[in-house]
């Protein structure tokens, strides 16, 4: 066991430390990072409080006082007031665990765990980094500052892809509350943009199966959006910020502001933002591989097709967004805090750009295809109890309600009929988490969670089919988990746990649907499923070297979108399958890193096997028929089934080199492949490409900081994705006659590539700079895609921005 007393460093003159006067204490880990939530006790047992996000706590000491500081996973520290008077205001606690990620160790995830203690690959994007690149949305930050790949069907969207998994196989979380609801689909999603980037403390990306902590959906990984925490102000007062950003590629303007205020036992934070994004201008420097692909030569106004004088302008891509956030924090008693969190986000109509450029027989197909105002409202209460008992040292209780509105508005060119599909989701969440230090180096975490989602689906005009069961549908989930971590031999930590989940789906249809449903469909069909999953990991750290080994299981239980969707597309209709079961994954991951010194790197290799994958296949109605007639058209039926096995494998590499004072070279590279077993009409199986798999991509760059100045240069790139690497949507033929593979219609969007021949490789040059005039005023500049190259990201439905010049101004007090 290492000794924690003399700790690591003594820093002088940073804070006032006089006996009998207020002292500002800061608690740090061995890497110098602040520990938020460390308990400070005046011996023998007077609780003084907990450190804030900066690791700080203001205390009043007498000359003979002694303090005891504790934080789960760290050795407790005792310090005397005389040492405080000598300047020991920065207390560096020695960690019981081993291991550190390449990025700065910090608190992440639903359970506020240190990255040093996790066997997972973790990346964090802090507030300062987002501000420097002037992120207008959260997906802008993910795309530029992490190893996450982002797909966009329209400018007002962005679907994170983690290790080849996307949409409902990636879990989005905001302040510990899951955003994934009962209608998250397998295609591309735009929900991530409903979180305001201006109020984020950081974005946390946890790679790999996260079922142990989060339950369903976290197969590829977890993206956790953590908003700022109000800070207590012992002397009262208030502060705030105002910032504005403008970017030229879409004439985008963002204005955001916020205020924080409070006292010794309460604090508040209010923030707001308005973003207006115009039509996007694509790059004018067009590589030969694209030809005329991606030019917006025509668009529709009313029912008139209009020639576009500037085909680089992606007419019909702009939108507006509005965000509000209100948080309160209360110290109810010593070691007990209550956090209240209210969020609201809404948009204008968001044009579905990939649909607006769709053509049939050479003619534009849609006069209008909009996502209606995308609205998300969240209210949550979080109670933290750090009064140790025999059952726990820390207990956290979270109760949340989240409302989501998702609308689709469509009108075909030349038609007088405008249809609207309106979906309202009410989601309720309960989470209870406990942490207990059983012995030095041994920590136990356990908890339970439950959720209930209710979906109301309507359609206009009367007689139009609803997207989901018209009589309503519900999803109820309950889960329990236990997680044990143990440090041994000073350099090793092993961690493992299990989770059990049970889920029930219900849905009822209506007699006026276009299909004559049997009686049990009208009274309500059900689907019950459960899953038992486990994870075990090992970490080693010594002399700056780190090794991680992880085996983790994941699952995705079917939701309302899988189980009860009724949707017509291209002459086929998806119908419900009450017998659908969960998808399951097994992931093996190994990593090695050199994480100390001027040159650092971390390499991670992984492989995931997905079984019982949900896919769409030819199906039948409850009466056994495989088609029905609607408005004179014969529509054939499909349904979702558990009928596929897939595997994804790859590696990630991240490096950083501080070669001189203030200078850093850095880079990352992501390579992955995916394959699946796909059934042919004659019952054979072919090994074909898995969908959602981007080709190799990455970035490398240079950073410089000196005094009030900073500057960054960065190259982003992606290699070509070949036609034969695109997923196959359907197979025709037999082994005797030969198979025909049709790639049109899969989530890879082969039809949105030049001549349907695959996605060309690309690279961009990007530069950023800024100057801090004072502690209050700062300015940021950006110039992205300096060569004004035209490029189209894999599987996306809108061109990437051309040269984008940006200016940001920030004032804070």
Order of alpha helices (4+ residues) and beta strands (2+ residues): beta-beta-beta-beta-beta-beta-alpha-beta-beta-beta-beta-alpha-alpha-beta-beta-beta-beta-beta-beta-alpha-beta-beta-beta-beta-beta-beta-beta-beta-beta-beta-beta-alpha-beta-beta-beta-beta-beta-beta-beta-beta-beta-alpha-beta-beta-alpha-beta-beta-beta-beta-beta-beta-beta-beta-beta-beta-beta-beta-beta-beta-beta-beta-beta
